[in-house]
Amino acid sequence: VTEWILVVLCIGLVFVVELLNTAIEYITDLVSPGFHQTAGKIKDIAAGAVLISAITAAIAGLIIFLPKIF
């Protein structure tokens, strides 16, 4: 049961970070409609947060499921 709770939390974490990334991108587009180098960096950082959360969730999934597969 604990492992499934962790899997669900990891999935939820990735969804939440993705939604925050989308919100940051919309706010950045609203505040800076034209091209701005700093706005691009903000969007890259938010996308990096999504990538890190997805990698973390994948590692947790591997730790949980690989021993069961092998």
N, C-alpha and C positions, 0 to 999 in steps of 0.2 A: 504494500500500500504506500509506503514511504517513497519508493522509487517512482510510482505513478504520480504522486503529488509533485515530486521534483520535475518530472517530465512536463506536467501541465503548467507548472510555474515557469519553466523555461520557455514554453510556447507562448504563454501570456506575456512574458518579458519582451520577447521579440516583437509581438504585435504592438505592445505599448510603445516601444522605442520607435517602431515604424510610424505609428500615428504621430508621435512627437516630431519625428523628422518631417513628415508631411506638413504639420502645423508650422514648423520653423521655415520651411520652404515657402509656404503661402505668405507668412508674415514678412519674410525677406523680400518677396516679389512685390508686396504691397508698399513697403517702406522704400524700396529701391527698384522701381520698375525698369530703369535702364541698366546697362551693364556696369557693374562696379566690382572691383577686384576683391574688396573685403566681403561683399555679399556672396561672391563665389566661394570664398574660404569658409564662410559660415555654413553654407550648404554642404561643402565637402566634409566639414567636421561632423555635422549632423548625420550624414551618410556613413561616416566612419563609425559613429556610435551604433548604428544599425548593424554594420558589418561585425563589430566586436561582439555585440549581443548574440548575433546568429552563430558566430564561431564558438562562443562560450556554450550556447545551447547544444550545438553539434558535439562538442567535446563531452558535455554531460551525458548526452544520448549514447555516445560511444562507450563511456565508462559504465553506463547502466546496461546496455544491450549486448556489447561484444562478448562478455563472459557467458551470457545466455546462448548466444549463437554458437560459440565454440565450446 
